[in-house]
Amino acid sequence: MATRFEIILHGEDSVALRAAGEEALDEIDRVEAQLSLYRPSSEVARLNAEAHQRAVRVTPGLFHLLERARELTHETGGAFEITIAPLMRCWGFMGGTGAMPDAAAFEEACLQVGMQHVELDSDKLTVRFTRPGVMLDFGAIGKGYAVDRAVDLLREAGVASVLIHGGTSTSMAIGRQPNGARWKIAVTSPRQDLTAEPLAIVELEDESLSVSAVWGRSFQNGEKTYGHVIDPRTGTPAEGALLSAVVLPRATDTDALSTALLIAPELLSAYVREHPAIRCAVARGKASAPEITAHGIVINKIF
């Protein structure tokens, strides 16, 4: 995940809090070791190497994550897709800063993407790829899943007041702050101006917030900039939005859905109708004057 995770814990027993926090961080390390594309010993690396040849048995946790990923792919019309790795590699973003793809390689990569190529057997807990070249990449959901796993352990340990974040883009709150106030997270302005007012201040209580944005790894070709967020439906870098923010009870879902809404902001209205409990916001247009659509998140009026 190549991400810094931090935890703030409140309670009366500092020794117990430290032990719980260390166990939660150890769990994040275990998730990284399980989902990493770049560790040959990881469970996902083994899947990517072997599942096109035979059905591979996986641990129950990974199997359930794959099932949820498949559901999210269906819910988002393919905007969220964990089989995106062939396109990430084709565009030079797998371990690099990006480059224009070869036409033949691009066409082949597009054929290798899609959850229809991943067979899940819930009785045997096995995974099989129906064609060579399929490759899983949990980059758009793994951070949220790691946060959820850590939070589950903290709850089991009885910690009642926690804020945890991964790379500041996915945060999760348990309970409230010691003064009784909800946890408050600022959503950065799409202008990327440190002096600008934040897009919103989001209050959390037993909820997760994930924010996805187009800035990050990119490259220039001619007058056009190509970013690292790939639209699996077209195979090309996404151009739908500048920023998206999603609030839900589970970080696994907010991580995935913030990426999906960044890629396909047109999904917002339909998704809100089907999932009215969601709080979300999407910024489109130009960074200097973005158009904001929000549901349940109060946008800063000074923005």
Secondary structure, DSSP 8 states (H G I E B T S, - for coil): ----EEEEEE-S-HHHHHHHHHHHHHHHHHHHHHH-SS-TTSHHHHHHHHTTTS-EE--HHHHHHHHHHHHHHHHTTTSS-TT-HHHHHHTT-SSSS-----HHHHHHHHHT-SGGGEEEETTTTEEEESSTT-----TTTHHHHHHHHHHHHHHHTT--EEEEEETTTEEEEES--TTS--EEEEE--TT--TTS--SEEEEESSEEEEEEES-SSEEEETTEEEES-EETTTTEE--S-SEEEEEES-HHHHHHHHHHHHH-GGGHHHHHHH-TT-EEEEEEEETTEEEEEEES--B-TT-
